[in-house]
């Protein structure tokens, strides 16, 4: 894409918006930024020669604009995006612009849960194989920051928010991990959420790969009719020598491809939980299709300890383990996390509701959770759905929840922060919440 001389409106002054602005300026474009936060606008205007305005004047903002790039947090129903559509101004997501400017292929990972872990694991496999590898996307560093680098491949986590405005985005390998209810407050329905995820694979060619979870019925249905070649992973062994895929055997992870079976030891993998073994299968599958040698794949599996805020051991105090799973922001993620433990769990949950149904948590709460401590805006909804299944306590904030858990915990218990909710009532994001949890635990 030729950006020289074009005026581009960026909606949102967050990390993605700033990266997009730098890229557009580097390619000779003009940048106009809209943001609803008056303080952010004033601060940015004082530090920048870009045109920066509040987002309440659509006529002024869209005048002379050839392209609009919304930050991922900006929903499609935003008035500026609706007005841009009526004026037939092109709207693209950051990953769409990045794809059009990149000179290297993209390997992309999507799904409801496990995206960051799989992206980091796969990226490390590719890096250790000797390739200059960009690792980012929704994981942290925006994909557009890979533009102009010497990367041989970009490995990117892709969220449903980023897929709302893509047209040509095409990963050479796309990974579809799983699908469960999440972000229904944004997408409106589970069906629409799934179709948005499917857009990751829609522009692939027959030479491209779709690595998909064959144990997830929703993923299987959405992968039907895709143009790319399917390569599946799951817990059930593939039968027949011609069937390719990955599965967990009696003692190892087995992967069959082009008539060859490869076996990887999984007993020593530091990652905890059945869901993480599924992430491992996905990463090993994609790495194999990319051509990473088996010895490198095995060495990474043996040393990869995971990412912060995902079943992260914060501390052990008086025989009680405190686990930070702040990234557990939806119901299925909490189910998977709870199923990772055989010990009694004191579960800390709450925050901002995302439109999901908490009832699928009931069975695992009944069997795994000895005490439920609820905080934040969603605490009463959570109590209505789960309060009859175990001892339940309501508190105002996370620090009070940690203190209450500490008072009630016994040696051998797990205190687990896995909120099932977004963090924005009391924290900037899930990472801020996880760091606060660490601070509160360390102060006990």
C-alpha positions in Angstrom: 0.0 0.0 0.0 1.2 3.5 -0.9 0.6 5.8 2.1 2.6 8.8 0.7 0.5 12.0 0.8 -2.6 10.2 2.3 -4.3 11.5 5.4 -5.1 8.6 7.8 -7.4 8.9 10.8 -6.3 6.8 13.7 -9.0 6.2 16.4 -7.4 5.6 19.8 -4.1 6.8 21.3 -3.1 3.5 22.9 -0.1 1.4 22.1 -1.5 0.2 18.7 -2.5 3.7 17.7 0.9 5.1 18.4 2.6 2.3 16.5 0.3 2.8 13.5 1.0 6.6 13.6 4.8 6.0 13.5 4.5 3.6 10.6 2.3 6.0 8.5 4.6 8.9 9.1 7.6 6.7 8.1 5.8 5.9 4.8 5.1 9.6 4.0 1.5 9.7 5.2 -0.2 12.4 7.3 -1.7 11.4 10.6 -4.8 12.6 12.3 -5.7 11.1 15.7 -9.0 11.0 17.5 -9.4 10.0 21.1 -12.2 10.4 23.6 -9.9 11.0 26.6 -9.4 14.7 26.9 -6.3 14.2 29.1 -4.7 11.9 26.5 -5.5 14.4 23.7 -4.0 17.3 25.6 -0.9 15.4 26.5 -0.3 14.1 23.0 -0.9 17.4 21.4 1.8 19.0 23.6 4.3 16.4 22.5 3.6 15.9 18.9 3.2 17.7 15.6 0.5 15.3 14.5 -3.1 16.5 14.2 -4.7 15.3 17.4 -8.4 16.0 18.3 -11.1 14.7 20.5 -13.5 12.3 18.7 -16.7 14.3 19.0 -16.6 16.1 15.6 -17.0 13.6 12.8 -17.1 16.2 10.1 -13.8 17.7 11.0 -12.2 14.4 11.7 -13.2 12.7 8.4 -12.7 15.7 6.2 -10.0 14.8 3.6 -9.3 11.4 5.1 -8.5 8.4 2.8 -8.1 5.7 5.4 -9.4 5.0 9.0 -7.5 2.7 11.4 -9.4 2.0 14.6 -7.5 0.6 17.6 -8.6 -2.9 18.6 -10.6 -1.6 21.5 -12.8 0.6 19.3 -16.0 -1.3 18.4 -17.6 -1.3 14.9 -20.6 0.6 16.3 -18.4 3.6 17.1 -20.0 6.7 15.6 -16.9 7.6 13.7 -16.7 4.2 12.1 -20.4 4.3 11.2 -19.9 7.8 9.6 -16.8 6.6 7.7 -18.9 3.7 6.3 -21.6 6.1 5.2 -19.0 8.3 3.5 -17.4 5.2 1.9 -14.0 5.9 3.5 -11.9 2.7 3.8 -11.6 1.3 7.3 -8.9 -1.2 8.0 -7.6 -2.8 11.2 -3.9 -2.4 12.2 -3.2 -6.0 11.2 -4.6 -5.5 7.7 -2.4 -2.4 7.2 0.6 -4.3 8.6 0.0 -7.3 6.3 -0.1 -5.0 3.2 3.2 -3.4 4.2 5.1 -6.5 5.4 7.7 -8.2 3.2 7.7 -11.5 5.3 5.1 -14.2 5.7 2.7 -14.3 8.7 1.9 -17.2 11.0 -1.2 -16.2 13.0 -2.8 -17.8 16.1 -6.4 -17.2 17.1 -9.0 -18.8 19.4 -10.7 -17.9 22.7 -8.0 -19.2 25.1 -4.3 -20.0 24.9 -3.4 -17.6 22.1 -0.5 -15.9 24.0 1.0 -19.1 25.3 0.9 -20.7 21.9 2.2 -17.6 20.1 5.2 -17.3 22.5 6.0 -21.0 22.3 5.8 -21.2 18.5 7.8 -18.0 18.2 10.6 -19.4 20.4 10.7 -22.6 18.3 11.2 -20.5 15.2 13.7 -18.2 16.7 15.8 -21.1 17.9 15.8 -22.6 14.5 17.9 -19.6 13.4 15.2 -17.5 11.7 14.8 -13.8 12.5 11.3 -14.0 14.0 9.0 -11.2 15.0 6.7 -12.3 17.9 3.8 -10.1 18.8 0.3 -9.0 17.7 -2.3 -9.0 20.4 0.3 -10.6 22.6 2.0 -7.2 23.2 4.0 -5.6 20.4 1.6 -4.6 17.5 2.1 -6.5 14.3 2.7 -3.3 12.4 6.0 -2.9 14.4 7.4 -5.7 12.3 7.1 -3.5 9.2 10.6 -2.5 8.0 12.4 -5.0 10.2 14.7 -7.8 9.0 12.2 -10.5 10.2 12.0 -13.7 8.1 8.6 -14.5 9.6 6.1 -12.8 11.9 4.3 -14.9 14.5 1.3 -13.0 15.7 -1.5 -13.5 18.2 -4.7 -12.3 16.6 -7.9 -11.4 18.5 -11.5 -11.2 17.3 -11.3 -7.4 17.7 -8.4 -7.2 15.3 -10.3 -9.3 12.7 -13.4 -7.0 12.4 -11.8 -4.9 9.6 -9.7 -7.3 7.5 -10.0 -8.0 3.8 -6.7 -9.3 2.4 -5.0 -10.5 5.6 -3.6 -13.9 4.9 -1.4 -16.0 7.2 0.7 -18.7 5.6 -0.1 -20.8 8.6 -3.2 -20.0 10.7 -3.9 -21.7 14.0 -7.5 -22.1 15.5 -7.1 -23.2 19.1 -10.6 -23.3 20.5 -13.9 -21.4 20.7 -16.1 -20.6 23.7 -18.2 -17.8 24.9 -16.3 -14.5 25.2 -16.7 -10.9 24.2 -20.4 -11.3 23.7 -20.8 -7.7 25.0 -18.9 -6.7 21.8 -19.9 -9.2 19.2 -23.5 -9.7 20.3 -23.8 -13.5 19.8 -21.6 -16.6 19.9 -22.3 -17.1 16.2 -21.1 -13.7 15.2 -18.0 -14.1 17.5 -17.1 -17.4 15.7 -17.6 -15.9 12.2 -15.3 -13.0 13.2 -12.6 -15.5 14.2 -13.1 -17.4 10.9 -12.0 -14.3 9.0 -8.4 -15.1 9.9 -8.5 -18.0 7.4 -10.9 -16.7 4.7 -8.2 -15.4 2.3 -5.8 -18.3 2.6 -4.8 -20.3 -0.5 -4.6 -24.0 -1.1 -0.9 -23.8 -0.4 -1.5 -22.4 3.2 -2.3 -24.4 6.3 -5.1 -24.3 8.9 -4.0 -25.9 12.1 -7.2 -26.7 14.0 -8.5 -28.3 17.1 -10.5 -31.3 16.0 -11.9 -31.9 19.5 -13.7 -28.6 19.4 -17.0 -28.9 17.6 -17.4 -25.2 17.0 -13.9 -25.0 15.5 -14.5 -28.0 13.3 -17.8 -26.4 12.0 -16.1 -23.1 11.2 -13.2 -24.7 9.4 -15.5 -26.5 7.0 -15.1 -25.1 3.5 -11.9 -23.0 4.2 -9.5 -22.7 1.2 -6.4 -23.8 3.2 -5.2 -27.3 3.9 -6.4 -28.7 7.3 -3.9 -30.1 9.8 -5.6 -31.1 13.1 -4.6 -31.7 16.7 -6.5 -33.5 19.4 -6.5 -36.1 22.1 -7.7 -39.0 20.0 -5.0 -40.8 17.9 -5.3 -40.5 14.2 -6.0 -43.9 12.5 -4.6 -44.9 9.1 -1.2 -44.1 7.9 -2.4 -41.4 5.4 -4.2 -39.4 8.1 -2.0 -36.5 9.3 -2.2 -34.7 12.6 -1.1 -34.5 16.2 -2.3 -36.3 19.3 -1.1 -37.4 22.8 -0.2 -41.1 23.0 0.5 -43.2 26.0 3.9 -41.6 26.7 4.5 -38.8 24.2 3.0 -36.3 21.8 2.8 -37.9 18.4 2.8 -35.9 15.1 2.4 -37.5 11.7 3.3 -35.6 8.6 4.4 -36.6 5.1 4.5 -40.2 6.0 6.7 -39.7 9.1 5.8 -40.0 12.8 7.7 -37.8 15.3 7.4 -38.3 19.1 8.0 -35.6 21.7 8.3 -36.3 25.4 5.7 -34.3 27.4 6.2 -35.5 31.0 8.9 -32.9 31.6 7.0 -30.0 30.0 6.9 -27.2 32.7 3.4 -26.0 31.6 0.6 -27.1 33.8 -2.9 -28.3 32.7 -4.6 -30.3 30.0 -5.4 -27.1 28.1 -1.7 -26.2 27.9 -0.9 -29.6 26.3 -3.5 -28.7 23.7 -1.5 -25.4 23.2 1.6 -27.5 22.9 0.1 -29.7 20.2 -0.9 -26.6 18.2 2.5 -25.0 18.5 4.4 -28.3 17.6 2.0 -28.8 14.6 2.6 -25.2 13.2 6.4 -25.5 13.9 6.6 -28.8 12.0 4.7 -27.4 9.0 7.1 -24.5 9.0 10.0 -26.8 8.9 11.5 -26.4 12.4 13.7 -29.4 13.2 12.3 -31.9 15.8 15.4 -31.6 18.1 14.7 -27.8 18.4 11.0 -28.4 19.1 11.9 -30.8 21.9 14.4 -28.5 23.5 12.0 -25.6 23.6 9.2 -27.8 25.1 11.6 -28.8 27.9 12.5 -25.3 28.8 9.4 -23.2 28.1 7.9 -22.1 31.5 4.9 -20.1 30.2 3.9 -16.4 30.4 3.0 -14.2 33.3 -0.6 -14.1 34.6 -1.4 -17.6 33.2 -1.3 -20.1 36.0 1.8 -18.4 37.4 3.0 -19.4 40.8 3.4 -16.1 42.7 4.4 -17.5 46.1 4.1 -20.4 48.6 3.3 -19.3 52.2 2.8 -21.8 55.0 2.1 -24.5 52.5 -0.5 -22.5 50.5 0.3 -21.8 46.9 -0.9 -18.5 45.4 -1.5 -18.7 41.7 -1.9 -15.7 39.4 -4.3 -16.6 36.5 -5.4 -13.0 35.8 -5.6 -13.8 32.1 -8.5 -16.1 32.9 -11.1 -13.5 31.7 -13.8 -15.9 30.5 -15.7 -18.9 31.8 -13.9 -21.6 29.7 -10.5 -20.3 30.8 -11.5 -20.6 34.5 -12.8 -24.1 33.9 -9.6 -25.2 32.3 -7.5 -23.6 35.1 -9.5 -25.2 37.9 -9.2 -28.6 36.2 -5.4 -28.2 36.4 -5.5 -28.7 40.2 -6.2 -31.7 42.3 -5.8 -29.7 45.5 -8.6 -27.7 47.2 -9.0 -24.3 45.6 -10.0 -20.9 47.1 -11.1 -19.1 43.9 -10.9 -15.3 43.6 -13.2 -14.1 40.8 -14.9 -10.9 39.6 -14.5 -7.8 37.6 -16.5 -6.5 34.6 -19.0 -8.9 32.9 -18.4 -9.8 29.3 -21.8 -11.1 28.5 -21.2 -14.9 29.1 -23.2 -17.4 31.0 -21.5 -18.4 34.3 -23.5 -21.6 34.7 -21.0 -23.8 32.9 -18.7 -23.1 35.9 -21.1 -24.8 38.4 -19.9 -28.4 38.1 -16.2 -27.5 38.4 -16.9 -25.1 41.3 -18.8 -27.8 43.1 -15.9 -30.3 42.7 -12.8 -28.1 42.9 -13.6 -25.0 44.9 -13.7 -25.0 48.7 -14.4 -21.3 48.9 -15.4 -18.6 46.4 -14.4 -15.0 47.1 -16.0 -12.5 44.7 -15.0 -8.9 44.1 -15.8 -6.1 41.5 -18.8 -5.2 39.5 -19.8 -8.8 38.6 -19.8 -10.2 42.1 -23.5 -10.4 42.5 -24.1 -12.0 39.1 -21.4 -14.6 40.0 -23.0 -15.2 43.4 -26.4 -15.7 41.8 -25.0 -18.3 39.4 -22.5 -20.0 41.7 -23.1 -19.0 45.3 -25.2 -22.1 46.1 -22.4 -24.5 45.0 -19.7 -23.6 47.6 -19.0 -21.3 50.5 -19.1 -17.8 49.1 -17.9 -14.4 50.3 -18.3 -11.0 48.8 -15.7 -8.3 49.2 -15.1 -4.9 47.7 -11.8 -5.3 46.1 -9.0 -7.7 45.2 -6.8 -6.8 48.2 -9.6 -7.7 50.5 -10.1 -10.9 48.6 -6.4 -11.9 49.1 -6.6 -11.1 52.8 -9.8 -13.2 53.2 -8.2 -16.1 51.3 -5.2 -15.9 53.5 -7.3 -16.1 56.6 -9.2 -19.1 55.4 -6.5 -21.1 53.6 -4.8 -24.2 55.1 -1.6 -26.0 54.1 -2.1 -27.8 50.8 -4.7 -25.3 49.5 -4.4 -23.3 46.3 -5.4 -19.7 46.3 -6.2 -19.0 42.6 -6.9 -15.6 41.0 -8.9 -16.6 37.9 -11.5 -13.9 37.5 -13.8 -15.0 34.7 -14.2 -11.3 34.0 -12.5 -8.3 32.4 -10.5 -6.0 34.7 -11.6 -2.5 33.8 -13.7 -1.7 36.9 -10.6 -1.5 39.1 -7.6 -2.1 36.9 -6.1 -0.9 33.6 -6.0 -4.4 32.2 -5.5 -8.0 33.2 -1.7 -7.5 33.6 -2.2 -4.6 36.1 -4.6 -6.9 38.0 -2.1 -9.7 38.1 0.7 -7.4 39.3 -1.6 -6.1 42.0 -2.3 -9.7 43.1 1.4 -10.3 43.3 1.9 -7.2 45.4 -0.9 -8.2 47.8 0.4 -11.7 48.2 3.9 -10.6 48.8 2.7 -8.3 51.6 1.0 -11.1 53.5 
